């Protein structure tokens, strides 16, 4: 199965912003529960933000007020707008899709290959 494709990662100084995107040709995002996860080098993968088919969103406490998840159904695109970035936000960021519900990693059957975000102090 062709994975999702993330883009927009890069290196930024603390306090800066980045916008991540996730797309997949021929994949209709509308009915899916979508999410952004991240995994620091040597660390565990954790959920960052989720967005339901109806547009409801959730955020990890560590990013509330700084990150915004959104999607554009006609463009089959998922976004993560990240502001006030901190060194602890440094990680590989992954988008993921679930047909049935939001939840833990195992809930999501379709993944991207990740985009690296590095925040320097």
ABEGO torsion letter per residue (X at the ends): XBBBBBBGBEBBBBGBBBBBBBBBBGBBAAABBBBBBBBBBGBBBBBABBBBAAGBBBBBAAABGABBBBBBAAAGBBBBBBBGBBAAABBBBBBBBBAABBEBAAABABBBAEBBBBBBX
